[in-house]
Amino acid sequence: PFNQMDQHLTQVSHAIEKLILEHGIFHVTLNYNNNLAMVWEIHDPYQYHLLSTEQLLSENVFHSYNRTTYPAKASVMANQVQEILRRLHSLRMAEGETYLCSASLNIINGMVGLSFTSDNSQYIPAHIFLEQDLSLWTGQRTAVNAY
């Protein structure tokens, strides 16, 4: 593990998943190197909120956002969110010199953003991200791990 977020990446991923599926978060940017997540809420899209790893690990984070249904206009289906987060987790923890520094997911426009140590950054539609072999980004065979 590289830092605190990496050490707790499974729990962080579960928290992000719950925030997206049940609490109206439609866009998340995970900045792994800084142990921060930026989240945008469907009911207040003009403001983003910074969440530390500690906040994401606390049950109190869910009290900060009202429970809501998954947005009908989302381009990413609710059942795809977990798999996208799993793949991001695998890219972050991949062995080698190139690893994921930050990632984003916007369920409304269906885009996944990836930024690697190799200065390789890209935005791709979520359905294409889900279809691609992770070796496209890591240069080596990388399995998608359950978190």
ABEGO torsion letter per residue (X at the ends): XABAAAAAAAAAAAAAAAAAAAAGBABBBBBAAAGBBBBBBAABAABBBBBBAAAAABAAAAAABBBBBBBAABABBAAAAAAAAAAAAAAAABBEABBBABBBBBAAAGBBBBBBAAGBBBBBBAAAAAABBAAAAAGBBBBBBBX
